[in-house]
Amino acid sequence: MAKVVIVGGGIGGLAAALAVAARGHRAVVLERGGEFAELGAGIQLAPNGIHALDRLGLGAQVRERGVHIDELRFMDGVTGEHVASLPLKGAYPLRFGNPYVVVHRGELYGLVLAACRAHGAVELRAGSAVKSYRQDGAAAAVRLTSGEEVAGDAVIGADGVHSAVRRQLVGDGEPRVSGITVYRTVVPMERVPVELRWNAVTWWAGPGRHFVHYAIAGGRYLNLAPSVENGATEAVSGVPVGADEVLSAFAPLGSVARRLLALGEEWKSWVLVDRDPVEVWTDGRVALLGDAAHPMLHYAAQGACQALEDAVLLGDLLDGDADTVPERLSAYNAQRRDRTARLTRLARRSTRLWHPAGEAAKARNALLAGLTESELHDQVAWIHGARHFGTPEDAQQ
């Protein structure tokens, strides 16, 4: 039995704790905040993410609580034209083995946290900010900002895009600022006009901007998330903004999209960041996970899913004694590296799909409208159809 020290008490860190505990190890989760809590609104969970949650024993609860979406709907945000839809019922769950659901981030976090609290091999420590790590051939340890050391057989840095563990392990500086600002709010569903309560994740694509919305929290709220390429150069997170700023930024969109945006009241803004993929995110007995390893823009809707995939594969590969931890972490890195790098690049390129104007937008619309249901499913198969989370057969799904 090994002791695994996990830095970061977000969804990825807690999922990793469950995964390694399921293999008979002990997990200590160090959370820098004063309590274990998760902020945010909606999370989209494709079948690969649900499958990872099944492996953690939480899939049934997520399927029960999540909103089961009928389709991914693509709209021309300027003309209001319904361009194409990727159906998520019928052939989709049959092909990929699970539904596509959306949940409130707090709901998912609460389920993973409760499972950790109920597991006798998982120790949760809040108020434990990590400054650095050290290791020798037999063990690894982290040093807290308080000066205390916490030692184990392995250290997993799941401490997010500004990871202290990554800063020492990779040393690639601050995250890349994308120049894109996303605004977020949630609206009680009773305030949404009945004719606009679509059971779909809907994208309104416009020049240099787009707008996504979908139901969360069992359908009680509508999650609104418009993004605009405004050249922002400073990374900000959760900064309140006025509704007039949001409406002004999305004035080029058509009347229906603006009608939905006008429902928003308590808006907050984030300037999106990510990092270039790296080949190596392990160092002996230390490894990275989730956003600490491969932070990506949210446009592939795979950030949480990839952290869950990381956790499950990590648990699988740590099914052995403490002496082989470095080799097993190296195998984890090798099996996850290419898939997560491909998704990071896809998320960056996605604005080429969402943000064209004029003739380029018309050409995009024609291309998407010409795809059959099966062809649309083919486009996402390598992502949504993954079951082994990095092994070569996933590319053949």
C-alpha positions in Angstrom: 0.0 0.0 0.0 1.3 3.4 -1.0 0.6 6.9 0.4 -0.3 9.4 -2.3 -0.2 13.1 -1.5 -2.6 15.1 -3.7 -2.1 18.8 -4.0 -5.4 20.5 -4.8 -9.0 19.8 -3.7 -10.9 20.4 -6.9 -12.8 17.9 -8.9 -9.6 16.4 -10.4 -7.8 16.1 -7.1 -10.7 14.5 -5.3 -11.3 12.1 -8.2 -7.7 11.1 -8.1 -8.0 10.4 -4.4 -11.0 8.1 -5.0 -9.2 6.4 -7.8 -6.0 5.6 -5.8 -8.0 4.7 -2.7 -9.9 2.2 -4.8 -6.6 0.4 -5.5 -5.9 0.0 -1.8 -3.7 3.1 -1.3 -4.1 6.0 1.2 -4.7 9.5 -0.2 -4.1 12.8 1.5 -5.7 15.7 -0.3 -4.2 19.2 0.5 -6.5 22.1 -0.3 -5.1 25.6 0.0 -8.5 27.2 0.8 -10.1 27.2 4.2 -12.7 24.7 3.2 -13.4 22.3 0.4 -15.7 24.1 -2.0 -16.1 24.7 -5.7 -17.3 27.8 -7.5 -18.7 28.1 -11.0 -21.8 27.2 -12.9 -22.3 24.5 -15.6 -20.2 21.6 -16.6 -20.9 19.6 -19.8 -20.2 15.9 -19.4 -19.8 13.9 -22.6 -19.9 10.0 -22.4 -16.2 9.8 -21.8 -16.6 11.8 -18.6 -19.6 9.8 -17.5 -17.7 6.6 -18.1 -14.9 7.9 -15.9 -17.5 8.7 -13.2 -18.8 5.2 -13.6 -15.3 3.9 -12.8 -15.3 6.1 -9.7 -18.8 4.8 -8.6 -20.5 8.1 -9.2 -22.0 7.7 -12.7 -25.5 6.7 -11.6 -25.8 9.7 -9.4 -24.7 12.1 -12.1 -27.0 10.5 -14.6 -29.9 10.9 -12.1 -29.1 14.6 -11.3 -27.9 15.8 -14.6 -29.9 17.4 -17.4 -29.9 14.9 -20.3 -29.5 17.1 -23.4 -31.3 16.3 -26.7 -28.8 18.0 -29.0 -25.8 20.3 -29.5 -27.4 23.1 -31.6 -25.4 25.4 -33.8 -27.0 28.7 -34.7 -25.8 31.6 -36.9 -25.8 34.3 -34.2 -26.3 37.1 -36.6 -29.1 35.8 -38.8 -30.7 33.5 -36.2 -30.5 30.6 -38.7 -30.5 27.1 -37.2 -27.4 25.8 -39.0 -27.0 22.2 -37.7 -27.6 20.0 -34.7 -25.6 17.1 -33.4 -28.3 14.7 -32.0 -27.5 13.2 -28.5 -30.4 10.7 -28.3 -31.0 7.5 -30.3 -27.8 6.5 -32.1 -25.5 8.6 -29.9 -25.7 6.8 -26.5 -25.8 3.5 -28.3 -22.6 4.3 -30.1 -20.8 5.9 -27.1 -22.2 4.0 -24.2 -23.5 6.9 -22.2 -25.6 10.0 -22.4 -24.5 13.6 -22.7 -25.5 15.5 -19.6 -24.9 18.9 -18.0 -24.7 19.5 -14.3 -24.0 22.4 -12.0 -20.3 22.4 -11.0 -21.3 22.5 -7.4 -23.5 19.4 -7.7 -20.7 17.3 -9.3 -18.2 18.6 -6.8 -20.5 17.7 -3.9 -20.8 14.2 -5.1 -17.1 13.6 -5.4 -16.4 15.3 -2.1 -19.0 13.2 -0.3 -17.5 10.0 -1.7 -14.1 11.1 -0.5 -15.4 11.9 3.0 -17.1 8.5 3.2 -13.9 6.6 2.2 -11.7 5.6 5.1 -8.5 5.7 3.0 -9.0 9.4 2.0 -7.8 12.2 4.3 -8.9 15.8 3.5 -6.9 18.7 4.8 -8.1 22.3 4.1 -5.9 25.3 4.8 -2.9 23.5 3.5 -1.3 25.6 0.7 1.7 23.9 -0.9 4.9 25.9 -1.7 7.2 23.2 -3.1 8.1 19.6 -3.2 11.2 17.4 -2.7 12.0 13.8 -3.2 14.7 11.1 -3.0 14.7 7.6 -4.4 12.3 6.2 -1.8 9.7 9.0 -1.1 8.4 12.4 -2.0 7.2 15.3 0.2 5.6 18.7 -0.2 6.4 21.7 1.9 3.4 23.8 3.0 3.6 27.6 3.3 3.4 27.0 7.0 6.7 25.2 6.9 5.2 21.8 7.6 6.1 18.8 5.4 3.7 16.1 4.2 5.5 13.0 2.9 4.3 10.1 0.8 5.3 7.6 -1.8 3.9 9.9 -4.6 2.9 13.5 -5.0 0.2 14.5 -7.5 -0.1 18.2 -8.4 -3.8 18.8 -9.1 -3.6 22.5 -8.1 -4.9 24.1 -11.2 -3.7 26.4 -13.9 -1.4 28.3 -11.5 0.0 25.1 -10.0 2.8 25.5 -7.5 3.9 21.9 -8.3 4.0 22.7 -12.0 6.0 25.8 -11.4 8.8 23.7 -9.9 8.4 20.7 -12.2 8.0 22.3 -15.6 9.0 25.9 -14.9 7.1 27.4 -17.9 6.1 30.7 -16.2 2.6 32.2 -16.2 -0.3 30.8 -18.4 -0.9 32.1 -21.9 -3.5 34.9 -21.9 -5.9 34.2 -24.8 -7.2 37.7 -25.4 -10.8 36.3 -25.0 -13.2 37.3 -22.2 -16.0 35.1 -21.2 -19.0 36.4 -19.2 -21.1 34.1 -17.0 -24.3 34.1 -15.1 -27.3 31.9 -14.4 -30.9 32.8 -14.8 -33.9 31.1 -13.0 -35.7 29.1 -15.7 -39.1 30.6 -14.9 -37.7 33.9 -16.2 -36.9 32.4 -19.6 -39.6 32.6 -22.2 -41.2 29.2 -22.7 -40.4 29.2 -26.4 -36.7 29.6 -25.7 -36.4 26.8 -23.1 -34.6 24.4 -25.5 -33.2 21.1 -24.1 -30.0 21.7 -26.0 -26.5 23.1 -25.6 -26.8 26.0 -28.0 -24.1 28.0 -29.7 -24.8 31.4 -31.3 -21.8 32.1 -33.6 -21.0 35.6 -34.5 -18.1 37.8 -35.8 -15.3 37.5 -33.2 -17.7 36.3 -30.5 -20.2 33.5 -29.6 -22.7 32.7 -27.0 -23.4 29.4 -25.3 -26.4 28.5 -23.1 -27.9 25.4 -21.6 -30.0 24.3 -18.6 -28.4 23.2 -15.3 -29.4 22.2 -11.8 -32.1 19.8 -13.0 -33.4 22.4 -15.4 -34.0 25.0 -12.7 -31.6 27.5 -14.2 -30.3 28.5 -17.6 -26.5 28.9 -17.7 -25.3 31.8 -20.0 -21.7 32.0 -21.2 -20.9 34.5 -24.0 -17.3 34.9 -25.2 -15.7 37.8 -27.1 -12.2 38.2 -28.6 -11.5 41.7 -27.1 -7.7 41.5 -26.9 -7.6 41.3 -23.1 -4.0 41.1 -21.9 -4.5 40.6 -18.1 -5.9 37.4 -16.7 -8.8 38.1 -14.4 -11.2 35.7 -12.7 -14.7 36.2 -11.5 -14.8 40.0 -11.8 -18.3 41.5 -11.6 -19.4 43.5 -14.6 -22.5 45.4 -15.5 -25.2 44.0 -17.8 -24.7 46.9 -20.1 -21.1 45.9 -20.8 -22.2 42.4 -21.8 -25.0 43.6 -24.0 -22.7 46.1 -25.7 -20.0 43.4 -26.4 -22.6 41.2 -28.1 -24.6 43.9 -30.0 -23.6 42.3 -33.4 -25.7 39.2 -32.5 -29.3 38.9 -33.6 -32.5 39.6 -31.7 -33.1 36.1 -30.2 -29.5 35.8 -28.8 -29.7 39.3 -27.4 -33.1 38.6 -25.9 -31.6 35.7 -23.9 -28.5 37.8 -22.9 -30.8 40.5 -21.6 -32.1 38.1 -19.0 -28.7 38.1 -17.3 -28.2 40.3 -14.2 -25.3 39.3 -12.0 -22.6 38.9 -14.6 -19.0 38.0 -13.8 -16.0 38.0 -16.3 -13.0 35.8 -16.8 -10.1 36.3 -19.2 -9.3 32.8 -20.6 -5.9 31.3 -20.2 -4.2 28.0 -21.2 -0.7 26.7 -21.7 1.2 25.1 -24.5 1.3 21.3 -24.3 4.5 19.9 -22.8 6.0 16.4 -23.4 6.8 15.7 -19.7 4.7 16.4 -16.6 6.3 13.9 -14.3 9.5 14.1 -12.2 10.3 10.8 -10.5 7.6 10.3 -7.8 5.8 13.6 -8.7 3.2 14.1 -11.5 0.6 16.6 -12.6 -3.1 16.1 -13.2 -5.9 18.1 -14.8 -5.4 21.8 -15.3 -2.0 21.6 -13.7 -0.9 19.3 -16.4 -2.8 20.4 -19.5 -5.0 23.5 -19.0 -7.1 24.2 -22.0 -9.7 26.7 -23.2 -13.2 25.5 -22.3 -14.4 25.5 -26.0 -14.0 21.7 -26.3 -16.1 21.3 -23.2 -13.6 18.7 -22.0 -11.7 20.3 -19.1 -13.5 18.4 -16.3 -13.8 15.2 -18.4 -10.0 15.2 -19.0 -9.3 15.6 -15.3 -11.6 12.7 -14.6 -9.9 10.6 -17.3 -6.5 11.5 -15.7 -7.7 10.4 -12.3 -9.1 7.0 -13.5 -6.0 6.1 -15.5 -3.7 7.2 -12.6 -5.6 4.9 -10.3 -5.3 2.0 -12.8 -1.5 2.5 -13.2 -0.8 2.9 -9.5 -2.1 -0.6 -8.9 1.2 -1.8 -7.6 3.7 -1.4 -4.8 5.5 1.8 -3.8 8.8 0.8 -5.3 7.5 1.1 -8.9 5.8 4.5 -8.5 8.2 6.5 -10.8 7.8 4.0 -13.6 4.0 4.0 -13.2 3.8 7.8 -13.2 6.0 7.9 -16.3 3.5 5.5 -18.0 0.6 7.7 -17.0 2.3 10.7 -18.6 3.0 8.8 -21.8 -0.5 7.5 -22.1 -2.2 10.9 -21.4 0.1 13.3 -23.2 -0.9 13.0 -26.8 -4.7 13.0 -26.2 -4.7 16.0 -23.9 -2.3 17.9 -26.2 -4.7 17.2 -29.2 -7.6 18.5 -27.2 -5.7 21.6 -26.1 -5.0 22.5 -29.7 -8.6 21.7 -30.7 -9.9 24.1 -28.1 -7.7 26.9 -29.4 -8.7 26.3 -33.0 -12.4 26.2 -32.2 -12.7 30.0 -32.5 -12.1 29.5 -36.3 -15.5 27.7 -36.2 -17.4 30.0 -33.9 -16.0 33.5 -34.9 -15.9 33.9 -38.7 -17.8 36.8 -40.4 -19.3 37.4 -43.8 -18.5 34.9 -46.6 -16.4 32.8 -44.2 -19.4 32.4 -41.9 -21.6 31.4 -44.9 -19.1 28.8 -46.0 -18.9 27.4 -42.5 -22.7 27.2 -42.3 -22.9 25.4 -45.6 -20.3 22.9 -44.5 -22.0 22.1 -41.2 -25.5 21.9 -42.7 -24.2 19.3 -45.2 -23.1 16.8 -42.6 -25.3 13.8 -41.7 -26.0 12.7 -38.2 -23.5 9.9 -38.5 -20.9 12.2 -39.9 -21.4 14.6 -37.0 -21.0 11.8 -34.6 -17.8 10.7 -36.4 -16.3 14.2 -35.7 -16.6 13.8 -31.9 -16.0 10.0 -31.7 -12.3 10.2 -30.7 -13.3 12.4 -27.8 -16.7 11.1 -26.6 -16.0 7.5 -27.4 -12.8 7.1 -25.3 -12.9 4.3 -22.8 -9.3 3.6 -22.0 -8.2 7.3 -21.7 -5.0 7.4 -23.7 -4.3 4.0 -25.1 -4.1 3.6 -28.9 -7.4 1.9 -29.3 -9.2 5.1 -28.2 -8.2 6.7 -31.5 -10.2 4.1 -33.3 -13.5 4.8 -31.6 
